[in-house]
Structures are given as C-alpha cells and as structure tokens.
C-alpha cells in the first residue's frame, strides 16, 4: 500500500492529499530516510511524522485497504521518540 494511503487509512493524517503534501515537504521518514508518497509500506516499517514541533514515531503492525475507525489504531503502535 502507498504511504500516503496508509497514513489516511490509519487516520494519522486526515486526508490523502495532506499526507501527499507532508511527504513532498520531507515531513515523513520511513526507516530513517525521507520517503515519497509512493513508497510501498510493509509490516515492520518505522514511520516518523513531524507535525510542527511534535514528532510521532510508529511501527506498522498491519496493512489493510480499509478499516473501521475503531480498528485503525490496530494498524500501528507508537514508539518513543
């Protein structure tokens, strides 16, 4: 699954276009490297997202095309920054 779609499906970022812009502006890194929106997300990847002063690090636990709102948290787990 594409990185921008994963960020939207997991509800880390509200819209796919916003996720795409975040990738274009080097605010998203996968496994320590800046990532493009077209990056193929795999289980075990560590994604780091910078929201202004706040940084969020997660590990991908599952990749799914669609999930319900309550189940979206099950796609990843937060890691300490």
Buried (B, 14 or more C-beta within 10 A) or exposed (E): BBBBBBBBBBEBBEEBEEBBBBBEEEBBBBEEEEBBBEBEBEEEBBBBBBEEEEEBBBEBEEBEEEBEEEEBEEBBEEEEE
